[in-house]
Structures are given as structure tokens and as C-alpha cells.
Amino acid sequence: MQTYIHFDLIDVIGKRCVKDSFMTVEDGLIKEVGLMADLAPERTAGAVDLRGKTVMPGMFNTHIHALSSPIAAPESLNGETSGMFALRGMRHLQQHLASGVTFVRDMNGRKLAEVDIKNALKLGLFEGPNLHIARQCLCMTGGHGCNTGRECDGPEDCRKAAREQLKGGADFIKIMATGGVNSDTRPEFSQLDLEEMKAAVTEAHRAGKKTATHAHGKAGIKTAVLAGIDSVEHGSYIDDECIELMLERGTALCPTLSTHYFTEKFGAAAGIAPWKVEKSKRASEAQHIGLEKAWKAGIPITIGTDAGTPYNPHWGTYMEFVLFVEDMGFDPMETLISGTIRAAKICGVDSWTGSITPGKHADFIVLEESPLVNIRTLGRVEQVYKDGRLVDLPPVDKSKTD
Ligand SMILES: [Zn+2]
């Protein structure tokens, strides 16, 4: 058993910061959490002293593309072998973990490399974050994601496509409801229809799995929500009607502000196709208005960056927290909740991770200052623990996005 003492604890369930705390960890699980004032002095022998530090649960990133390299045109690598995808993917996942992210959700696999990575992590061959995979996303023929996803048309085919993913080890099902920014499609326009999405969502739920939809346009968002989807990804053109419907159905939202931030920051000057930059700008302008309303209305919102899109690094999850607080003006504690326990609930893993609670996996990070005071401290995580073990990976090289 290991004891950690004298740290300030971000309690994402009690929504408070608990000064001068202690915690014990045994067999990878959190055993006790309490106040130093209640800890017998003899129990501090051999403890890890974290005086002056803040401890919080490991960050979540519920929307990444682990196999995609954050370069100007990630799709230029689509012809690579499965082995190369697996190697890139493992590097990217390690960047997530080294930067303090202990849970990620991969939104679209390639050539089954994501399945191999998941199996390798399970065997303990590499250090990496907890990983949920969609395997292939489900998209209409010629739709957004069709160069790597499973094209399916009509409810029967969509049902079969969902079953294939579940059979092949998908932790959740990803469905494309609209066109996108980084393909030759229109983000505002709908793609898979209600009956198609319903068929896929029903299959996932029957297997006890979550569902997520890529959706920018409001018609696509509404259709996906009516089909029973668990989370709307991006949600750029979300309006009052979508918000009302999502509140009614308990649908979550993952806005992925970072993808627009990095595309616009680097822009055409860094080699990103000008039409992508243009589409990104339009979507992000609309998104700010809708997201503010959705947040105020109480839609469950999660942290996801869309890492793997142009110049959107796999070590950059902290940026989404920064954009929530500094750009959107969201409350820092609520933002931390969105990136931990709320994200865990949305992914269906809150029973075993997402907060520092006895019985849960000891997935936590050590920070030099409180993120409630300075959210940017999440970009300088001092130590990362996963399953109670101090992560031993090379520090991320922030001079490069990949
Ligand atoms: Zn994405």
C-alpha cells in the first residue's frame, strides 16, 4: 500500500477543493481519501509527500483519432500499412498519457490497427491510457469518413455494420449524421437518416454499448438525438430546438473546440487546404453561440479535442480546458468536471474511473498549482499515475505537433 500526503484535492463529485488531503492506494485502486488532520502520524512513514501540489483525476479526452497524425493533411497517410498505423497510434496514445490524460475514446480506426493497440495495451506490452475504440465509424456511401469507415446504406445494412463493429471489439458505435470540415462534404447537410441511425443505435444499446454521432448541421443533430444517440460530437450548428430535445433525452455534447482553434491558428500558411480553414471558421463562429446556450441550459458537456486533425496534437488535451475557461468563460470547476467524472459518465465508465473515490482505479495527476486558479497548469502536468503506478514515459516534445 502507498500513502500520498499533504496535497490539495480536486473533488469533482463534491465540486470543491479539499485542502491538506491524504489518499492511500493498494493494488492499483484508491483505498482511502481523507484529511491529514484525521491521519494518525505513524501512518505518514514512507508516504509520498505532495506538499504544495494539487491532485485531481486524470483528464479525459472523449474524442480523438489515435491513428491520425496531426499534420497539415492527415489523410495523405491513409495509404500506410496497418503496422505503421499501430506504431503511430501507440506513440499518440503515449503522448496522451504523458500529458495527463488517462482515458481516451478513439473515434475511427484504420485497418484494424486500433484493435491491435487495444489488445497490446490489455496485455501490458506498452504503457497507455484507458482506451475505448469505435473501430470503423458507420457512414453513408460517399459520406464523411468513407475513406476509412464502414459505408452502409439502409437500416438493414446499418444494423449489420453496427453488429460487425461490436463483434470485432468496438467499445461504442460512432455514426456519421452530417458532412464534415475535413472532407469534400458539407457539414451543414445531413447524411445517414433516422431509420439508418436508429438501427445502429438499437444494436449498440442492446449490447450495452454507448453511441456517438459526428454531427455539425442542426437537422443531423436532431435526427441523431431522435434516433437515441448518447453523445453529439462537434454540434457546431446546435440551436434552441436541438438543445431542448437533447435536454429531454439526456443527450451529451462534445464540442471539440480545439480542432477549429488549431486549424485557424496554423491556417493555410502551414499548408492546410484553404477550403478546410474556411469551413472551420464558419462552423466555429456558429458553434460559440450554440455552445454557450447548451452549457447554460445544462446539457452534459464533455472534453474532447478531435486530436489528429490538422496540427491538433495528441499532447494538447489541456487546450480544450483552456478554451472552455478562457474563450467560452465557463466555470473552471464545472470545466474540470466536464473533463473527468462527467466525461466518465458519458462514456459509461464512471463506476471505475473519473474521480478520486475509494474503490476506483488510481488514475490521477499531480499539478504544481490549482487548475481552479490557473487552468493552464493542465498543460504542465508534473506526474501522472495510472492504476496507482507512476507513469514513466519520455516528456512530450511540444516543439512538434506530431
Ligand atoms: Zn473527429
Residues whose N, C-alpha, C, O or C-beta is under 5 A from the ligand:
A	BS01	ZN	M107 D306
